[in-house]
Amino acid sequence: VCRITDGPIVLMTPKESGFKTVDDVVKGAKAKPNKLVFTGPVGSVPYISMLAFNGAWGLKMKTLPLNSADTAKNMAGGLVHFHAAQPNVMGRYDLHGITFFSGERLAEYPDIPAAKESGHDLQYSIWAGLNVPSSTPDDVVAVLEEACAKAVKTDRFIKNMKRVQAPIAYQGVKDYTAFVKEQFATYGDILTKAGLKK
């Protein structure tokens, strides 16, 4: 029916890790193949973004299927080096942002470069939308689409999205449907190359 939010993922690391830039990560990972560790639930967008990152630069890292909270604990113990997640995780666990998986820098984080600046246009994000069964009548979908378009402009919705740091990125039925198909194709290709999807 409609896309509501769309927030780029950021690659992050403990502030004391010594990895400040993409170049630092690439050099470190190539110097120690399969020694550096990244986390993310297998098959999740953050996990997929890290597969794409490693693939783009020809890196080999180990992975642990941990969420952000468990990752922070293991980062503190030195067992985990990298995590990809929404930017609010950086502040919550006092982590350093290396690069956003986006085509351009975010106004809220001007000092963190976009992946495209490092030579690879990697764009991965956490998005949310309103979906209904494909059998839903067109007139019902139209009513929901109109309601969604109005809802994202309300002060209450805008305030709540700012609170959770979720960028509002409305799309109507046509654009949202095309967006979802493109996302599934892109992620499916990455998972297939990683041997996780047949």
C-alpha positions in Angstrom: 0.0 0.0 0.0 2.7 2.5 1.0 6.2 2.8 2.3 6.5 4.8 5.5 10.1 5.0 6.5 13.5 4.2 5.0 16.7 4.6 7.0 20.2 3.8 5.7 22.3 1.4 7.7 25.7 2.4 9.1 28.8 0.2 9.6 30.0 0.7 13.1 32.8 -0.4 15.4 34.0 0.2 19.0 35.7 3.6 19.3 38.9 2.0 20.6 39.1 -0.6 17.7 41.4 1.5 15.6 39.2 1.3 12.6 38.2 4.8 11.7 37.6 4.6 7.9 36.6 2.2 5.2 40.3 2.1 4.1 41.3 1.0 7.7 38.7 -1.8 7.5 39.8 -3.0 4.1 43.5 -3.0 5.0 42.8 -4.7 8.3 40.6 -7.4 6.8 43.1 -8.2 4.0 46.0 -8.4 6.4 44.0 -10.8 8.6 41.7 -12.9 6.4 38.9 -14.6 8.4 40.1 -13.0 11.7 37.9 -10.0 11.9 34.3 -10.6 13.0 31.0 -8.9 12.1 27.6 -9.6 13.4 24.0 -9.6 12.3 21.1 -12.0 12.3 21.6 -14.3 9.2 19.4 -13.1 6.3 18.7 -9.7 7.8 19.3 -6.5 5.9 22.3 -5.6 8.2 23.8 -9.1 7.5 23.2 -8.7 3.8 24.8 -5.3 3.8 28.0 -6.8 5.3 28.0 -9.6 2.8 27.9 -6.9 0.1 30.6 -4.9 1.7 32.9 -7.8 2.0 32.1 -8.8 -1.6 32.8 -5.3 -3.0 36.2 -5.1 -1.5 37.1 -8.8 -1.7 37.3 -9.3 2.0 36.9 -12.4 4.2 35.4 -12.0 7.6 33.8 -14.3 10.1 30.3 -13.7 11.2 28.2 -14.2 14.4 24.4 -14.1 14.3 23.9 -11.6 17.1 21.5 -8.7 17.5 22.7 -5.2 18.5 22.4 -5.7 22.3 24.4 -9.0 22.2 26.9 -7.5 19.8 27.6 -4.6 22.1 28.5 -7.0 24.9 30.9 -9.0 22.7 32.4 -5.8 21.3 33.2 -4.7 24.8 35.0 -8.1 25.2 36.9 -7.7 22.0 35.3 -10.6 20.3 33.4 -8.6 17.7 34.8 -5.9 15.4 32.0 -4.7 13.2 28.2 -4.3 13.2 25.8 -2.8 10.7 22.6 -1.3 12.0 20.5 1.8 12.2 22.3 4.9 13.4 20.6 5.2 16.8 22.6 2.1 17.8 25.8 4.1 17.7 24.6 6.5 20.4 23.0 3.7 22.5 26.3 1.8 22.7 28.8 4.6 22.1 30.2 3.2 18.8 32.1 4.8 16.0 30.3 5.1 12.6 32.6 4.2 9.7 30.3 4.6 6.7 26.7 4.7 5.8 25.4 2.2 3.2 24.0 5.1 1.2 24.5 7.2 -1.9 25.1 10.4 0.0 25.9 11.6 3.5 23.1 12.1 5.9 22.5 15.6 7.1 22.2 14.4 10.7 25.7 12.7 10.5 27.8 14.9 8.2 31.1 13.5 9.4 30.2 9.9 8.4 30.9 9.3 4.7 28.6 7.4 2.3 29.9 4.1 1.0 29.7 5.6 -2.5 32.5 7.9 -1.6 34.8 5.0 -1.1 34.2 3.7 -4.6 31.3 1.3 -4.2 27.7 2.4 -4.4 26.3 0.2 -1.7 22.9 1.2 -0.6 21.1 -0.8 2.1 18.4 0.4 4.5 15.8 -0.6 7.1 12.4 0.3 5.7 8.8 -0.2 6.8 5.5 0.0 5.0 1.9 -0.9 5.1 1.1 -4.2 3.2 -2.0 -6.1 2.5 -2.8 -9.5 0.8 -2.6 -9.3 -3.0 -6.3 -10.3 -3.1 -7.3 -7.0 -1.5 -9.8 -5.1 -3.8 -8.3 -2.1 -5.6 -10.8 0.3 -4.0 -9.8 -0.8 -0.5 -6.1 -0.3 -1.4 -6.8 3.1 -2.7 -8.5 4.2 0.5 -5.6 2.8 2.6 -3.1 4.6 0.3 -4.8 7.9 0.8 -5.0 7.4 4.6 -1.3 6.5 4.7 -0.3 9.6 2.7 -2.2 11.8 5.2 -0.9 9.9 8.3 2.8 10.5 7.5 2.2 14.2 7.5 0.6 14.5 10.9 2.5 16.1 13.7 2.1 13.0 16.0 3.6 10.7 13.4 6.5 13.0 12.5 7.3 13.4 16.2 7.2 9.6 16.9 9.5 8.9 13.9 12.0 11.5 15.1 12.0 10.0 18.5 13.0 6.6 17.1 15.3 8.2 14.4 13.3 6.6 11.5 13.4 8.9 8.4 10.0 9.3 6.8 10.2 8.3 3.2 6.6 7.9 1.8 5.9 6.1 -1.4 2.5 5.3 -2.8 1.3 1.9 -4.2 3.0 2.1 -7.6 6.4 3.3 -6.4 6.4 1.2 -3.3 5.6 -2.0 -5.2 8.4 -1.4 -7.6 10.7 -0.6 -4.7 9.9 -3.9 -2.9 10.5 -5.9 -6.1 13.8 -4.3 -6.6 14.8 -4.9 -3.0 13.9 -8.6 -3.1 15.9 -9.1 -6.4 19.0 -7.3 -5.0 19.0 -9.2 -1.6 18.1 -12.5 -3.3 21.1 -12.2 -5.6 23.5 -11.5 -2.6 22.1 -14.4 -0.6 22.4 -16.7 -3.6 26.1 -15.7 -4.1 26.7 -16.4 -0.4 25.2 -19.9 -0.8 22.3 -19.0 1.5 19.5 -19.1 -1.1 19.0 -21.6 -3.9 
